[in-house]
Amino acid sequence: MKEKLPKIQLPRENNLAIYTPRIILQRNRQAIVEGCERILIYDENMIRLQAKKQEICFYGSGLSLQSFQAKSMIIAGTIDKIEYFG
């Protein structure tokens, strides 16, 4: 006789997107970031972003914002390091 496993309630994807930024890296040359609230610091060596519950900092050289639309952006340049705070 097979044992019945308890049902697991998974969080809905929409709820996760509210609190968790999504980053898609294309090698170390481009990052697509979804879930950004605002830009905190922006220069060619560092871009620091505010997400819902954390901050994300991109370090590198020649960094620029190629696109910034409704809570998503594209960062281009040479990305050396990404840090999360919060």
N, C-alpha and C positions, 0 to 999 in steps of 0.2 A: 504494500500500500504506500502510495506516494504521500510525503509530508507536505502540507500546505505551507507555503512561504508567506510571510506577512507582506502586505502591499507597502511599497515605499513611495512616499510623496516627494517627488522631485520639484525643486523650485522652477517656476516658469521662466523661460529665457528672457522675457521682457523685464522681470524683476531683477535678474542678474545684471542686465545691461545698465540699469539705473545706477548701480553701485560700483561696478567693475569696468574700468576702461579697457578697451580692446586695442592691441597694438599688433599691426602686421608689418613685419620687417622684410624688406627686399634687399638681401645681402646686408652690407653696412652702409648703403647709399641712400636708402629712402625708408621712411616709416609712415604708415597710415595709422592715425590715432583717432579712435572714436570714443566719445564720452567725456570730452573736455568741457570745462565750464569757462575757463579764461586763460589768458597768457599772463604769467607772472614776470618772467624775465625773458628777453629775446635779444641775443646778439649772435655773431657768427661762430662763437665757441660754445654757447650754452643756450638751450631753450628749456624753460621751466614752466610746466602747465599745471593748472588746478583741475582736478577731476572731482567727482562728488565727495568722496571721503579720503582722498589722498592727493599727493603731488607727484608728478613725474618729471624727471630732469634728464635731458639728452645732452651729452657732452660730445664734442668733436671739433671739426674744422669746416669752414665754409657752410655752416648750417643756415638754412633759410626756410621760410614758410611758403610753400608753393600754392597752397589752397587752405582757406579757412571758411568752413560753412557749418551751419547748424550743428555744433558740438562735434565736428570732425575736422581733421586737418591733415595735410601732407607735409612732412618735414624732409627736406633734401639736403644732401651734403655727405660728408664722411662722419658716420656715427661711431664713436669709439666706446661709449659707455652709456648705460641707462640706469638710473637710480629711482627707487620708489620711496616715498616718505609718507608715513601715516597709516 
